[in-house]
Amino acid sequence: MLNSLKKTLAVSALVLASAASVLPSRAGAQQVTLDTYAAARTGRSVVARATAYSSHAAQTDSTPNITATGTRTRPGVIALSRDLLRVFPYGSRVTIQDLSGRYNLGGRVFIVEDTMAARKVGSVDIWMPSYGEAIRFGARSVRITAVR
């Protein structure tokens, strides 16, 4: 009986460990595992297409001031395409370097709190306070690096 109880507890522990490895996410959002968070902490770097957005109704969904994680938009918030969310999950802190050198992002640390439309791939969207600033930013290639 004691051996049976030990086996049951061992199996329960494995089930709980695997269930705990999947973190909760918003409905329709990808499931992010603890392994994904570990990858983001390693200083991983990718080159992506960057654009900018503001809380202008034409650039967002029906809740223009609320991010996919439920926080309010503000300076330092970025949205990633769903493929890049696998590399840099919600809550990741990253730096962004403009590869053209035309735009100085000042070595700021950004936080991943939003996601882009499903049709976007390999892209980052940087939140700007005004529509004009977002348009002036344009589109450019950037290097995104996880902050350790």
N, C-alpha and C positions, 0 to 999 in steps of 0.2 A: 504494500500500500504506500509506503514512504517513497519507494522508487517511482511509482506511478505519479505521485504528487510532485516529485522533483521534475519529472519529464513534462508534466502539464505546466508547471511554472516556467520551465525553460522555453517551451513553445510559446507561452503567453508573452514572455519577455521578448522573444524574436518578433512576434506580431506587433507588439507595442513599439519596438524600436523601428520597424519598417514603417509603421503608421506615423510615427513622430518625425520620420525623415522627410515627409512631405508637408511643407508648410501651407497654411491656408492662403487662399487667394480669392480675388473677386470672381464672381460668376463669369464664366466665359474666358477668364484669363488663364494663362498657362500654369501648370503645376511646377513649382520650383523646389528642388531638393536641397538638402544641406550640402551635397557635393557641388552644386552650382554656386552656392555662396562661397565655398572654399576656393573655387576657381576664380571668382571675382576678386578675392583677397590677394591673389598671387602677383598682382602688378600686371596682369594680362593687358595686352594692347591690341587694338584693331583700327584699321583705317575705314572710315565711313563717309557718307555724304551727309553734310550738315545743312540744315535750314533753320529758320527761326519762326516762332509763332507767338501770338499774343492772345489775350482772352477775348478777342474779337469774335462775334458769333459766326462769321463766315469761315473762320479757321478752326472751329472746334465743334463739339457736339452740343447737345441741349443744355449742358452744364458747363459753360465756358470758364468758370473760375474754380472748378473742382477737378483735381487730377484723378487718374485711374485708381490711385491708392486712397482716395478720399480726402487728401489734404488740399489746401488752397494754393493756387498758383502764386509764385513769388520769384524774385531773382534767385538764380542758382538751381532752379528746377529744370530738368530735361525730360523729354519723352524719347523712348527708343522704339525702333521697329521690333516686332515680335521675335525675329531671329536673334537680334542683339540682346533681347531680354534673357536669352539662355546663357549668354556670356556675362552680362551685367544685370542681375535681377533687381527688382524693386528694392530700394534702400541702399544700393551700391553708391559709393562715393567715387567720383572719377574726375580726372582733369581732361581738358580738351585743348589740343594744339592745332591752330590753323596751319595747314601745310603750305598754303600760298604765302603766309607771312603778312597778308594785308590787314588782317583783323586781329587785334591784341585781346585775348581773353584773360590776360593778366595773371595767369597761373592760378586762377580761381578753382575751387573745388565745387563740383556740381553734384546733385543727388538725383538718382533715377527715381521718379515718382509718377511718371505718366507713360502712356503708350500711344503709338501712332496708329493710323488706319491699317487694317489688315493687308491692304495692297502694297504697302511700303516695305521695302527690304533693304537691309544694310544702311539704315538711316538713323540720324539723331536730329531731334528738334529742340532747340534751345528757347526757353521762354523769355520773352522781352516784354517790358512794361507797356509798349505802345505798338500799334499796327505799323506805323512809319519806321520804327527801329527794326522791326522784323523784316519788312520789305527791303530796307537798306542792307541788311545782313546778307541777303541773297542766298545762294547755294555755293558750297565750297567743300573741298576735301579736308577732313580733319583726322587727327589721331586721338582716339579715346583710350585712356589708360586708367586702370583701377588703382585707387589709392590704397596703399597697404595699411 
